[in-house]
Amino acid sequence: VTGVQTCALPIFIRYVSGPYFALQPYKTKRLAEIFISNPNNLVFRSWDIFDDPLIAPIFDLVLLPSIKVNQLIHATKNYPQVTLDTVKRAVQENLWSDLTKDFFESTQKAKTDQTVQIRVLFPYKLPANQVTDELIIHVHGGGFVSMSSHSHQIYTRKWALCLNKPIFSIDYSLAPQHKYPAGLDDCWQAYNWLVDNCEKWGIKPNKIILIGESAGGNLILGITFLAIRSKKRVPDGLLLAYPALDARIEKYTPSHLKAIDDGLVAYSYLKLFVHAYLHDIEIAKVDPLVSPLLAPNEIFSEFPPVKIVVGSNDPLYDDCWRLMDKLRKLKKN
């Protein structure tokens, strides 16, 4: 009985507290301001609301357009791994500027019994009679700590239907349980696997388009950096939506200051995410896979065309302009 009560009480509080605070707006505002000033891991749970076992079925039925195929596949991790030792060596040996050296030298391939989950969204039934020449890969946001391909279907399904093309959305390992570079390695493994195996779904990848928002934008930039550095297939285009570009938490920009009390993504949340994501926050000062704005022009000069989407009140607005300026000078956007 005690065990049942212990489990039931948090569930009761979680679903009854909403109406309680709705009836007390002043108290809600005051407690929210206190929480924003000193957030904790409750942020991760609140951002995962659409993956909640009780909310997810309602989300699927009410909010999302129907689609012909929505299935989960598992990509085998059988490519050179992105490990903490690998990225530290790259920084120490200046491999980001010296493109002649082997980035994955002495790096072991991942174990074949490990996989990465990918959500496949097809606007038409399988097996497909039509062939598409575009491989579209999506990496979701969530501060590296929350959300999934499921919670982002509100627009990935619409993309598949509007474009009449399949969308592949990657579910990578989340911090703080899986710290950097675990999530990036998952995306790198899934990217290579899709490039090598997409023809079984009727896709001939003459064009590869990567799409990512927030943390996902950071990760698709990391995929592109790694593809360039390891002489693998480089994507043909990137769409970045308010990407995370600079994890140096001591750095302030006007857009950061503007977001000090933002109710959705306060600056204090960004700091919390960085601490959850990284083993050592000092690496954010030197590693472009963590802070992509640090990448040298030698890397960006090899980039495909890039499009950036960001709101004027977004805390990452200024960093997006810095990246756009860098790419514009290199004629990459």
C-alpha positions as a Markdown table, in Angstrom:
| # | Residue | x | y | z |
|---|---|---|---|---|
| 1 | Val | 0.0 | 0.0 | 0.0 |
| 2 | Thr | 2.8 | 2.4 | 0.8 |
| 3 | Gly | 4.5 | 1.7 | -2.5 |
| 4 | Val | 1.2 | 2.4 | -4.4 |
| 5 | Gln | 0.7 | 5.6 | -2.5 |
| 6 | Thr | 4.3 | 6.7 | -3.2 |
| 7 | Cys | 3.8 | 6.2 | -6.9 |
| 8 | Ala | 0.3 | 7.6 | -7.1 |
| 9 | Leu | 1.0 | 10.8 | -5.2 |
| 10 | Pro | 3.4 | 12.4 | -7.7 |
| 11 | Ile | 1.1 | 11.4 | -10.6 |
| 12 | Phe | -1.9 | 13.0 | -8.8 |
| 13 | Ile | 0.1 | 16.2 | -8.1 |
| 14 | Arg | 1.4 | 16.4 | -11.6 |
| 15 | Tyr | -2.1 | 16.3 | -13.3 |
| 16 | Val | -4.1 | 18.2 | -10.6 |
| 17 | Ser | -1.6 | 21.0 | -10.1 |
| 18 | Gly | -2.4 | 22.6 | -13.5 |
| 19 | Pro | -6.0 | 23.6 | -12.7 |
| 20 | Tyr | -4.9 | 24.7 | -9.2 |
| 21 | Phe | -2.3 | 27.2 | -10.5 |
| 22 | Ala | -4.7 | 28.3 | -13.3 |
| 23 | Leu | -7.0 | 29.6 | -10.6 |
| 24 | Gln | -4.2 | 31.5 | -8.9 |
| 25 | Pro | -2.4 | 33.5 | -11.6 |
| 26 | Tyr | -0.5 | 35.7 | -9.1 |
| 27 | Lys | 1.0 | 32.8 | -7.2 |
| 28 | Thr | 1.8 | 31.0 | -10.5 |
| 29 | Lys | 3.7 | 34.1 | -11.8 |
| 30 | Arg | 5.6 | 34.5 | -8.6 |
| 31 | Leu | 6.6 | 30.8 | -8.4 |
| 32 | Ala | 7.5 | 30.8 | -12.1 |
| 33 | Glu | 9.9 | 33.8 | -11.6 |
| 34 | Ile | 11.6 | 32.0 | -8.7 |
| 35 | Phe | 11.9 | 28.8 | -10.7 |
| 36 | Ile | 13.4 | 30.7 | -13.7 |
| 37 | Ser | 16.0 | 32.3 | -11.5 |
| 38 | Asn | 17.1 | 28.9 | -10.2 |
| 39 | Pro | 15.8 | 26.1 | -12.4 |
| 40 | Asn | 16.3 | 22.3 | -11.9 |
| 41 | Asn | 15.7 | 19.1 | -13.8 |
| 42 | Leu | 12.0 | 19.7 | -13.7 |
| 43 | Val | 12.6 | 21.7 | -16.9 |
| 44 | Phe | 13.5 | 18.4 | -18.7 |
| 45 | Arg | 10.3 | 16.8 | -17.6 |
| 46 | Ser | 8.1 | 19.7 | -18.6 |
| 47 | Trp | 9.6 | 19.8 | -22.1 |
| 48 | Asp | 8.9 | 16.1 | -22.4 |
| 49 | Ile | 5.2 | 16.6 | -21.9 |
| 50 | Phe | 4.2 | 15.3 | -25.4 |
| 51 | Asp | 6.1 | 12.1 | -24.7 |
| 52 | Asp | 4.2 | 11.5 | -21.4 |
| 53 | Pro | 2.3 | 8.2 | -21.5 |
| 54 | Leu | -1.0 | 9.9 | -20.7 |
| 55 | Ile | -0.5 | 12.9 | -23.0 |
| 56 | Ala | 1.0 | 11.1 | -26.0 |
| 57 | Pro | -2.1 | 9.3 | -27.2 |
| 58 | Ile | -4.1 | 12.5 | -27.1 |
| 59 | Phe | -1.3 | 14.3 | -29.0 |
| 60 | Asp | -1.4 | 11.6 | -31.7 |
| 61 | Leu | -5.2 | 11.7 | -32.1 |
| 62 | Val | -5.9 | 15.4 | -31.9 |
| 63 | Leu | -2.9 | 17.4 | -33.0 |
| 64 | Leu | -1.3 | 15.5 | -35.8 |
| 65 | Pro | -2.4 | 15.0 | -39.5 |
| 66 | Ser | -2.6 | 11.4 | -40.5 |
| 67 | Ile | 0.2 | 9.8 | -42.6 |
| 68 | Lys | 0.5 | 6.5 | -44.5 |
| 69 | Val | 3.6 | 5.1 | -42.8 |
| 70 | Asn | 4.9 | 6.0 | -39.3 |
| 71 | Gln | 7.3 | 3.3 | -38.1 |
| 72 | Leu | 10.5 | 3.0 | -36.0 |
| 73 | Ile | 13.6 | 1.4 | -37.4 |
| 74 | His | 16.9 | 0.8 | -35.7 |
| 75 | Ala | 20.1 | 1.7 | -37.5 |
| 76 | Thr | 23.1 | -0.5 | -36.7 |
| 77 | Lys | 26.0 | 1.4 | -35.1 |
| 78 | Asn | 28.9 | 0.1 | -37.3 |
| 79 | Tyr | 30.9 | 3.2 | -38.2 |
| 80 | Pro | 33.9 | 5.0 | -36.5 |
| 81 | Gln | 32.8 | 6.3 | -33.1 |
| 82 | Val | 32.8 | 9.8 | -32.0 |
| 83 | Thr | 34.3 | 9.5 | -28.5 |
| 84 | Leu | 35.4 | 12.0 | -25.9 |
| 85 | Asp | 39.0 | 10.9 | -26.6 |
| 86 | Thr | 38.5 | 11.5 | -30.3 |
| 87 | Val | 37.2 | 15.0 | -29.9 |
| 88 | Lys | 39.9 | 15.9 | -27.3 |
| 89 | Arg | 42.6 | 14.6 | -29.7 |
| 90 | Ala | 41.1 | 16.7 | -32.5 |
| 91 | Val | 41.4 | 19.8 | -30.4 |
| 92 | Gln | 44.9 | 19.0 | -29.1 |
| 93 | Glu | 46.3 | 18.2 | -32.5 |
| 94 | Asn | 44.5 | 21.1 | -34.3 |
| 95 | Leu | 42.7 | 18.7 | -36.6 |
| 96 | Trp | 40.0 | 21.2 | -37.3 |
| 97 | Ser | 42.4 | 23.4 | -39.2 |
| 98 | Asp | 44.7 | 20.7 | -40.6 |
| 99 | Leu | 42.3 | 18.8 | -42.9 |
| 100 | Thr | 45.1 | 16.5 | -44.1 |
| 101 | Lys | 45.2 | 14.4 | -40.9 |
| 102 | Asp | 42.9 | 11.5 | -40.3 |
| 103 | Phe | 40.2 | 12.6 | -37.8 |
| 104 | Phe | 39.2 | 9.0 | -36.9 |
| 105 | Glu | 42.8 | 7.6 | -36.7 |
| 106 | Ser | 42.9 | 4.6 | -34.3 |
| 107 | Thr | 39.2 | 5.0 | -33.6 |
| 108 | Gln | 37.2 | 1.8 | -33.2 |
| 109 | Lys | 33.9 | 1.1 | -35.0 |
| 110 | Ala | 30.9 | 0.9 | -32.8 |
| 111 | Lys | 29.7 | -2.5 | -31.6 |
| 112 | Thr | 27.3 | -4.0 | -34.1 |
| 113 | Asp | 24.8 | -4.9 | -31.3 |
| 114 | Gln | 24.2 | -1.2 | -30.6 |
| 115 | Thr | 21.5 | 0.6 | -32.6 |
| 116 | Val | 20.0 | 4.1 | -33.0 |
| 117 | Gln | 16.3 | 4.5 | -33.3 |
| 118 | Ile | 14.9 | 6.4 | -36.3 |
| 119 | Arg | 11.3 | 7.4 | -37.0 |
| 120 | Val | 10.4 | 6.9 | -40.7 |
| 121 | Leu | 7.5 | 9.1 | -41.9 |
| 122 | Phe | 6.3 | 8.2 | -45.4 |
| 123 | Pro | 3.4 | 10.1 | -47.1 |
| 124 | Tyr | 2.6 | 7.0 | -49.2 |
| 125 | Lys | 2.3 | 3.3 | -48.6 |
| 126 | Leu | 5.2 | 0.9 | -48.7 |
| 127 | Pro | 6.5 | -0.7 | -50.7 |
| 128 | Ala | 6.8 | 2.5 | -52.7 |
| 129 | Asn | 6.3 | 2.5 | -56.5 |
| 130 | Gln | 7.9 | 5.9 | -56.8 |
| 131 | Val | 11.5 | 6.8 | -56.4 |
| 132 | Thr | 12.8 | 10.0 | -54.8 |
| 133 | Asp | 16.3 | 11.5 | -55.2 |
| 134 | Glu | 16.3 | 13.3 | -51.9 |
| 135 | Leu | 17.2 | 11.9 | -48.5 |
| 136 | Ile | 15.8 | 14.2 | -45.8 |
| 137 | Ile | 17.1 | 13.7 | -42.3 |
| 138 | His | 15.7 | 15.5 | -39.2 |
| 139 | Val | 17.3 | 15.9 | -35.8 |
| 140 | His | 15.0 | 17.2 | -33.1 |
| 141 | Gly | 15.7 | 19.9 | -30.5 |
| 142 | Gly | 15.2 | 19.9 | -26.7 |
| 143 | Gly | 18.4 | 21.3 | -25.2 |
| 144 | Phe | 20.2 | 17.9 | -25.6 |
| 145 | Val | 18.1 | 16.7 | -22.6 |
| 146 | Ser | 14.5 | 16.2 | -23.7 |
| 147 | Met | 12.0 | 15.6 | -26.5 |
| 148 | Ser | 12.0 | 13.0 | -29.3 |
| 149 | Ser | 11.1 | 12.3 | -32.9 |
| 150 | His | 7.6 | 11.6 | -31.5 |
| 151 | Ser | 7.0 | 15.0 | -30.0 |
| 152 | His | 8.2 | 16.8 | -33.2 |
| 153 | Gln | 5.7 | 15.1 | -35.4 |
| 154 | Ile | 3.5 | 18.1 | -35.3 |
| 155 | Tyr | 5.6 | 19.4 | -38.2 |
| 156 | Thr | 7.6 | 16.5 | -39.5 |
| 157 | Arg | 4.4 | 14.8 | -40.6 |
| 158 | Lys | 3.3 | 18.0 | -42.3 |
| 159 | Trp | 6.7 | 18.2 | -44.1 |
| 160 | Ala | 6.3 | 14.6 | -45.4 |
| 161 | Leu | 2.7 | 15.4 | -46.7 |
| 162 | Cys | 3.5 | 18.8 | -48.2 |
| 163 | Leu | 6.8 | 17.6 | -49.9 |
| 164 | Asn | 5.4 | 14.2 | -50.7 |
| 165 | Lys | 8.7 | 12.8 | -49.6 |
| 166 | Pro | 9.8 | 10.6 | -46.7 |
| 167 | Ile | 11.3 | 12.1 | -43.5 |
| 168 | Phe | 13.8 | 10.3 | -41.3 |
| 169 | Ser | 13.9 | 11.7 | -37.8 |
| 170 | Ile | 16.7 | 10.5 | -35.4 |
| 171 | Asp | 16.2 | 9.7 | -31.7 |
| 172 | Tyr | 19.6 | 10.3 | -30.2 |
| 173 | Ser | 20.7 | 9.6 | -26.6 |
| 174 | Leu | 19.8 | 12.4 | -24.2 |
| 175 | Ala | 21.8 | 14.0 | -21.4 |
| 176 | Pro | 22.4 | 14.0 | -18.5 |
| 177 | Gln | 22.2 | 10.2 | -18.6 |
| 178 | His | 24.2 | 10.2 | -21.9 |
| 179 | Lys | 26.6 | 13.1 | -22.0 |
| 180 | Tyr | 28.6 | 14.6 | -24.9 |
| 181 | Pro | 29.5 | 13.2 | -27.4 |
| 182 | Ala | 27.0 | 10.2 | -27.0 |
| 183 | Gly | 24.1 | 12.0 | -28.8 |
| 184 | Leu | 26.4 | 13.3 | -31.5 |
| 185 | Asp | 27.8 | 9.8 | -32.1 |
| 186 | Asp | 24.2 | 8.4 | -32.4 |
| 187 | Cys | 23.4 | 11.1 | -35.1 |
| 188 | Trp | 26.7 | 10.4 | -36.9 |
| 189 | Gln | 26.0 | 6.6 | -36.9 |
| 190 | Ala | 22.4 | 7.1 | -38.1 |
| 191 | Tyr | 23.5 | 9.5 | -40.8 |
| 192 | Asn | 26.0 | 7.1 | -42.3 |
| 193 | Trp | 23.6 | 4.2 | -42.0 |
| 194 | Leu | 20.9 | 6.0 | -43.8 |
| 195 | Val | 23.2 | 7.1 | -46.6 |
| 196 | Asp | 24.3 | 3.5 | -47.1 |
| 197 | Asn | 20.8 | 1.9 | -46.7 |
| 198 | Cys | 18.2 | 4.4 | -47.9 |
| 199 | Glu | 17.8 | 2.8 | -51.4 |
| 200 | Lys | 15.8 | -0.1 | -49.8 |
| 201 | Trp | 13.0 | 2.6 | -49.4 |
| 202 | Gly | 13.3 | 3.7 | -53.0 |
| 203 | Ile | 15.6 | 6.7 | -52.2 |
| 204 | Lys | 18.5 | 7.4 | -54.4 |
| 205 | Pro | 20.3 | 10.1 | -52.4 |
| 206 | Asn | 21.4 | 12.5 | -55.2 |
| 207 | Lys | 20.6 | 15.2 | -52.6 |
| 208 | Ile | 20.9 | 14.9 | -48.8 |
| 209 | Ile | 19.2 | 17.5 | -46.7 |
| 210 | Leu | 19.7 | 17.8 | -43.0 |
| 211 | Ile | 17.2 | 19.7 | -40.8 |
| 212 | Gly | 17.7 | 20.5 | -37.1 |
| 213 | Glu | 16.4 | 23.0 | -34.6 |
| 214 | Ser | 18.0 | 24.2 | -31.4 |
| 215 | Ala | 20.2 | 21.3 | -30.1 |
| 216 | Gly | 19.3 | 19.4 | -33.4 |
| 217 | Gly | 20.9 | 22.3 | -35.3 |
| 218 | Asn | 24.0 | 21.9 | -33.3 |
| 219 | Leu | 24.1 | 18.2 | -34.0 |
| 220 | Ile | 23.6 | 18.4 | -37.8 |
| 221 | Leu | 26.4 | 21.0 | -37.9 |
| 222 | Gly | 28.5 | 18.3 | -36.1 |
| 223 | Ile | 27.5 | 15.7 | -38.6 |
| 224 | Thr | 28.6 | 18.0 | -41.4 |
| 225 | Phe | 31.9 | 18.9 | -39.7 |
| 226 | Leu | 32.6 | 15.1 | -39.3 |
| 227 | Ala | 31.7 | 14.3 | -42.8 |
| 228 | Ile | 34.1 | 17.0 | -44.1 |
| 229 | Arg | 36.9 | 15.9 | -41.8 |
| 230 | Ser | 36.6 | 12.2 | -42.5 |
| 231 | Lys | 36.0 | 12.5 | -46.3 |
| 232 | Lys | 32.5 | 11.0 | -46.1 |
| 233 | Arg | 29.5 | 12.0 | -48.0 |
| 234 | Val | 28.8 | 15.7 | -47.2 |
| 235 | Pro | 25.2 | 16.8 | -47.1 |
| 236 | Asp | 23.9 | 18.9 | -50.0 |
| 237 | Gly | 22.0 | 21.4 | -47.9 |
| 238 | Leu | 21.3 | 22.4 | -44.3 |
| 239 | Leu | 18.2 | 24.0 | -42.7 |
| 240 | Leu | 19.0 | 25.3 | -39.3 |
| 241 | Ala | 16.2 | 26.6 | -37.0 |
| 242 | Tyr | 17.5 | 28.6 | -34.1 |
| 243 | Pro | 20.6 | 26.3 | -33.8 |
| 244 | Ala | 22.7 | 26.1 | -30.6 |
| 245 | Leu | 26.0 | 27.6 | -31.8 |
| 246 | Asp | 28.0 | 28.6 | -28.8 |
| 247 | Ala | 28.0 | 26.7 | -25.4 |
| 248 | Arg | 30.4 | 29.1 | -23.6 |
| 249 | Ile | 28.1 | 29.9 | -20.7 |
| 250 | Glu | 30.2 | 32.9 | -19.5 |
| 251 | Lys | 29.5 | 34.7 | -22.8 |
| 252 | Tyr | 26.6 | 37.1 | -22.9 |
| 253 | Thr | 25.0 | 38.6 | -26.0 |
| 254 | Pro | 22.1 | 41.2 | -26.2 |
| 255 | Ser | 19.7 | 38.4 | -27.1 |
| 256 | His | 20.8 | 36.3 | -24.1 |
| 257 | Leu | 20.1 | 39.3 | -21.8 |
| 258 | Lys | 16.7 | 39.8 | -23.5 |
| 259 | Ala | 15.9 | 36.2 | -22.6 |
| 260 | Ile | 16.8 | 36.5 | -18.9 |
| 261 | Asp | 13.2 | 36.1 | -17.8 |
| 262 | Asp | 11.8 | 34.3 | -20.9 |
| 263 | Gly | 9.1 | 31.9 | -19.9 |
| 264 | Leu | 10.0 | 29.2 | -22.4 |
| 265 | Val | 13.8 | 29.3 | -22.8 |
| 266 | Ala | 15.2 | 31.5 | -20.1 |
| 267 | Tyr | 19.0 | 32.1 | -20.1 |
| 268 | Ser | 19.2 | 30.1 | -16.9 |
| 269 | Tyr | 17.8 | 27.1 | -18.8 |
| 270 | Leu | 20.5 | 27.3 | -21.4 |
| 271 | Lys | 23.2 | 27.2 | -18.7 |
| 272 | Leu | 21.4 | 24.2 | -17.1 |
| 273 | Phe | 21.4 | 22.4 | -20.4 |
| 274 | Val | 25.1 | 23.0 | -21.0 |
| 275 | His | 26.0 | 21.6 | -17.5 |
| 276 | Ala | 23.8 | 18.6 | -18.2 |
| 277 | Tyr | 25.2 | 17.9 | -21.6 |
| 278 | Leu | 29.0 | 18.3 | -21.0 |
| 279 | His | 31.4 | 16.4 | -18.7 |
| 280 | Asp | 33.5 | 19.5 | -18.6 |
| 281 | Ile | 32.2 | 22.9 | -19.6 |
| 282 | Glu | 35.7 | 24.0 | -20.5 |
| 283 | Ile | 35.5 | 22.0 | -23.7 |
| 284 | Ala | 32.9 | 24.4 | -25.0 |
| 285 | Lys | 35.7 | 27.0 | -25.3 |
| 286 | Val | 37.8 | 24.9 | -27.8 |
| 287 | Asp | 35.6 | 22.2 | -29.4 |
| 288 | Pro | 33.6 | 23.2 | -32.5 |
| 289 | Leu | 31.5 | 20.1 | -32.2 |
| 290 | Val | 30.2 | 21.7 | -29.0 |
| 291 | Ser | 30.4 | 25.4 | -30.1 |
| 292 | Pro | 30.1 | 25.4 | -33.9 |
| 293 | Leu | 31.0 | 29.1 | -34.2 |
| 294 | Leu | 34.5 | 28.1 | -33.2 |
| 295 | Ala | 35.0 | 26.1 | -36.4 |
| 296 | Pro | 37.7 | 27.6 | -38.7 |
| 297 | Asn | 37.0 | 28.9 | -42.2 |
| 298 | Glu | 38.7 | 25.8 | -43.6 |
| 299 | Ile | 35.7 | 23.8 | -42.4 |
| 300 | Phe | 33.0 | 26.3 | -43.4 |
| 301 | Ser | 34.5 | 26.7 | -46.8 |
| 302 | Glu | 33.6 | 23.1 | -47.5 |
| 303 | Phe | 30.0 | 23.6 | -46.5 |
| 304 | Pro | 26.9 | 23.1 | -48.7 |
| 305 | Pro | 24.3 | 25.9 | -48.9 |
| 306 | Val | 22.8 | 26.8 | -45.5 |
| 307 | Lys | 19.5 | 28.4 | -44.5 |
| 308 | Ile | 18.9 | 29.7 | -41.0 |
| 309 | Val | 15.5 | 30.4 | -39.4 |
| 310 | Val | 15.4 | 32.3 | -36.1 |
| 311 | Gly | 12.9 | 34.5 | -34.2 |
| 312 | Ser | 13.8 | 38.1 | -33.4 |
| 313 | Asn | 13.2 | 37.4 | -29.6 |
| 314 | Asp | 15.0 | 34.1 | -29.6 |
| 315 | Pro | 17.9 | 33.9 | -27.1 |
| 316 | Leu | 20.1 | 32.4 | -29.8 |
| 317 | Tyr | 19.3 | 35.2 | -32.3 |
| 318 | Asp | 22.7 | 36.9 | -32.1 |
| 319 | Asp | 24.7 | 33.7 | -32.5 |
| 320 | Cys | 22.6 | 32.9 | -35.6 |
| 321 | Trp | 23.6 | 36.3 | -37.1 |
| 322 | Arg | 27.2 | 35.6 | -36.4 |
| 323 | Leu | 27.0 | 32.3 | -38.2 |
| 324 | Met | 25.1 | 33.9 | -41.1 |
| 325 | Asp | 27.8 | 36.6 | -41.4 |
| 326 | Lys | 30.5 | 33.9 | -41.5 |
| 327 | Leu | 28.7 | 31.9 | -44.2 |
| 328 | Arg | 27.8 | 34.9 | -46.2 |
| 329 | Lys | 31.4 | 35.9 | -46.5 |
| 330 | Leu | 32.1 | 32.4 | -47.8 |
| 331 | Lys | 29.1 | 32.6 | -50.1 |
| 332 | Lys | 27.5 | 29.6 | -48.4 |
| 333 | Asn | 23.9 | 30.9 | -47.8 |
